[in-house]
Amino acid sequence: MLKHARLFTPLRLAAVLACLVSLCAAAELPVIHVRNFDRVNDHLYRGGVPTPVGLQEIGALGVKTVIDLREAGEDTEFEKEQVQKTM
């Protein structure tokens, strides 16, 4: 019985609650098919190269601008066209 009593120390309980709160906060953002996609703040997201499906999903979040930091090329032109269609 003593082993179980130590299982729920105040520090452990606080750590478990903190994890649950962070999981609930993370659950607010829907699954987006963009590698490393996450919210920076209420107005800014960051992530890797979006797929056409990913562009539709981030457009549904209200994203209006996509900044591409890669050099111009065939891939970036295709994605630019996709962004213009989606947003």
Secondary structure, 3 states (H helix, E strand, C coil): CHHHHHHCCHHHHHHHHHHHHHHHHHHCCCCCCCCCCEEEECCEEECCCCCHHHHHHHHHCCCCCCCCCCCCCHHHHHHHHHHHHHC
